[in-house]
């Protein structure tokens, strides 16, 4: 159990780590997001369940436990359970994954504490696609789950008020045949003694209505026909008092046929066939609209089509009634308002017109993105003042009604992050921001955004730019050190490395974010204001500061293909964190150079400490392809081809004085090259090649103070080596075997006099450990008898703080090693789509 703010993990009282940032995108599936009555939003981020606070616009924690991607989430009590929510400090969250597992989490909304409550018995053989439930009393909830295995399972959750524990039992299971259900909704009829109505829809284009009671036994009552494609979303309203004095229940359904249907269920006492008889005699327009009649307990329900809503231009993935409000006298009021979200990149709010009662679209919000695909779901805030969308790009959009006399929905700040494995990251030259690249084909910049009003306030990390949006998965990135403009070089699943330079608008936005005085060196000679995306999404063309005001494409706007062209970016200096639309269009960096030479897809890249040489490697299965290329920064000419390895070079790093280049490979060898920069290019020769591990070597890192370095391998070991006499390497020590493959290493210095530092170790299971290391011989020590090397594990991160899948990269922020009291910042990224930043300090 860990607190949301300043989550700590400590060991032996020596060192503590505080997680200050999580960046993650949302899994791209329907039903993945749930906005709870406690105010938190839950969503699946790869195999983890992430919670974010809409008020703060940041992810507060991730919950590990699932072994496969999380498909759906559900809060209990739900937003409809307004009577049960009052004064409740403990909420429960259910999550279902693609391997059929369902887990329950206990969330303490008051203290912001969370813990794993239990894993439900395995009832589904395939992925869980939807969860729907309601509370039927203060301690009992009924919920249903559906899966692509064709089963719908009814569950009961009972909470012990005193102990705070919960128990879940399976009440009933329904087989729906070969065409599985993908959407569910559950209604509680309190006036009929807690009778339940379950609606389900799926691949057969029909809405199936089942009636049941608190025992969980459900019987099929009727089918509602009308949609002509898959049913994607269903949602019951609370019972509404109509003009006739009867309670009516409304069900809204949405489909891939681009339409929304509102079904009205009016209850009446069961009498001796009078209702059926009158229905036969009344042959008019209403009889064509009326649907089936079914019995629930002692009442009959007449189903009719209330309205057909047509407005979206693509599949409607989500519909949701506005959450009810609590009136005086413990009465719940159901607003007649529906939120819909579609693949056409639009969300709409539908309401009946006051005079005619016809349902109309009263609010439309949407996004402008590079993708042709839009929203997977839309959700109301519990008080109905905000709406949230999640979409194809793993993004969130939130709008809030800030109008006083009339509605005025404005975009709000939400968390952002990658929606695919994050392959690499690097700190900027001075450590002001973090640059990450991913298989979602984007490069993103995250930075702490300081408040202009109160600079001493808590700073929140935000995504402030998206320098690259590419057509290939990006595998590696390196920041160009040295002086001049901010530049980085990256490699993707293509044979070309690309170099990007910061824009003037970014440099000024960074100044707004950090509140630091501008470095004139950064602004000198920067003539590029922004960048435009090319039609194929590969190269990004610069927009110059001295360019005319007229848009380059304005002359062709009247042409027949004007709708197909990509709109021009509008480079902007942001005084507050940018939202998704702005990030996707207006924060690109121009591509300045392409580096041709490799024969396969780029895999690893690094830059020396002086910013004069860049080394790159590609995927390889033979020695000629596995060679490392050296590029001269500035001219960007190839100045060296280093041959040693037989298979892919997985990682490279220059020593702190740039004298050596260390490389490790899938061929289980490490290589050390002597590198010397010259006026003509670079001189290099192979110092040593050594079989270092029994399995693939994934990671390496130099000691900032000397010629010691560490290697980490799939054989679960980390070994410390030293370059001897510039001609060989010597194994100094092997750390105790780790619990899983070592996939990431980062070495930072703490005390040069003692040659002391900390090695961060990331593993295949997502866990991170910190090891202190000191002694040996530093670069400045000429003693022939070095002191023995001393190593110790000083911190094992709490799993709640860590990744849930492979750690791909760890990087320490640059710091002043002479200041022993300064806190260290460690950034990590992994296969769980997450970027994390930790502050490490003495306990």
FENLIN-V443081 format. One record per run of one state. SS is the DSSP state (alpha for helix, beta for strand, coil for the rest). FROM is the first residue (numbers start at 1). TO is the last residue. If there is no record, write none. Layout:
BEGIN
ss=SS from=FROM to=TO
ss=SS from=FROM to=TO
END
This chain:
BEGIN
ss=coil from=1 to=1
ss=beta from=2 to=3
ss=coil from=4 to=6
ss=beta from=7 to=11
ss=coil from=12 to=14
ss=beta from=15 to=23
ss=coil from=24 to=33
ss=beta from=34 to=35
ss=coil from=36 to=39
ss=beta from=40 to=45
ss=coil from=46 to=47
ss=beta from=48 to=53
ss=coil from=54 to=57
ss=beta from=58 to=63
ss=coil from=64 to=69
ss=beta from=70 to=76
ss=coil from=77 to=81
ss=alpha from=82 to=85
ss=coil from=86 to=89
ss=beta from=90 to=97
ss=coil from=98 to=101
ss=beta from=102 to=108
ss=coil from=109 to=112
ss=beta from=113 to=119
ss=coil from=120 to=127
ss=beta from=128 to=135
ss=coil from=136 to=139
ss=beta from=140 to=147
ss=coil from=148 to=150
ss=beta from=151 to=159
ss=coil from=160 to=165
ss=beta from=166 to=175
ss=coil from=176 to=180
ss=beta from=181 to=189
ss=alpha from=190 to=192
ss=coil from=193 to=194
ss=beta from=195 to=202
ss=coil from=203 to=206
ss=beta from=207 to=212
ss=coil from=213 to=217
ss=beta from=218 to=224
ss=coil from=225 to=230
ss=beta from=231 to=236
ss=coil from=237 to=239
ss=beta from=240 to=241
ss=coil from=242 to=246
ss=beta from=247 to=255
ss=coil from=256 to=258
ss=beta from=259 to=269
ss=coil from=270 to=273
ss=alpha from=274 to=281
ss=coil from=282 to=284
ss=alpha from=285 to=289
ss=beta from=290 to=296
ss=coil from=297 to=298
ss=beta from=299 to=310
ss=coil from=311 to=315
ss=beta from=316 to=321
ss=coil from=322 to=324
ss=beta from=325 to=327
ss=coil from=328 to=330
ss=beta from=331 to=333
ss=coil from=334 to=336
ss=beta from=337 to=342
ss=coil from=343 to=345
ss=beta from=346 to=352
ss=coil from=353 to=358
ss=beta from=359 to=366
ss=coil from=367 to=374
ss=beta from=375 to=380
ss=coil from=381 to=385
ss=beta from=386 to=391
ss=coil from=392 to=395
ss=beta from=396 to=401
ss=coil from=402 to=408
ss=beta from=409 to=412
ss=coil from=413 to=421
ss=beta from=422 to=427
ss=coil from=428 to=432
ss=beta from=433 to=438
ss=coil from=439 to=441
ss=beta from=442 to=449
ss=coil from=450 to=459
ss=beta from=460 to=469
ss=coil from=470 to=473
ss=beta from=474 to=479
ss=coil from=480 to=486
ss=beta from=487 to=492
ss=coil from=493 to=495
ss=beta from=496 to=501
ss=coil from=502 to=503
ss=alpha from=504 to=514
ss=coil from=515 to=519
ss=alpha from=520 to=523
ss=coil from=524 to=527
ss=beta from=528 to=533
ss=coil from=534 to=539
ss=beta from=540 to=544
ss=coil from=545 to=553
ss=alpha from=554 to=556
ss=coil from=557 to=579
ss=alpha from=580 to=586
ss=coil from=587 to=589
ss=beta from=590 to=596
ss=coil from=597 to=601
ss=beta from=602 to=607
ss=coil from=608 to=612
ss=beta from=613 to=618
ss=coil from=619 to=627
ss=beta from=628 to=632
ss=coil from=633 to=637
ss=beta from=638 to=642
ss=coil from=643 to=648
ss=beta from=649 to=654
ss=coil from=655 to=659
ss=beta from=660 to=665
ss=coil from=666 to=668
ss=beta from=669 to=677
ss=coil from=678 to=681
ss=beta from=682 to=691
ss=coil from=692 to=696
ss=beta from=697 to=702
ss=coil from=703 to=707
ss=beta from=708 to=713
ss=coil from=714 to=717
ss=beta from=718 to=724
ss=coil from=725 to=727
ss=beta from=728 to=734
ss=coil from=735 to=741
ss=beta from=742 to=751
ss=coil from=752 to=755
ss=beta from=756 to=763
ss=coil from=764 to=767
ss=beta from=768 to=776
ss=coil from=777 to=786
ss=beta from=787 to=796
ss=coil from=797 to=806
ss=beta from=807 to=812
ss=coil from=813 to=823
ss=beta from=824 to=830
ss=coil from=831 to=834
ss=beta from=835 to=842
ss=coil from=843 to=843
END
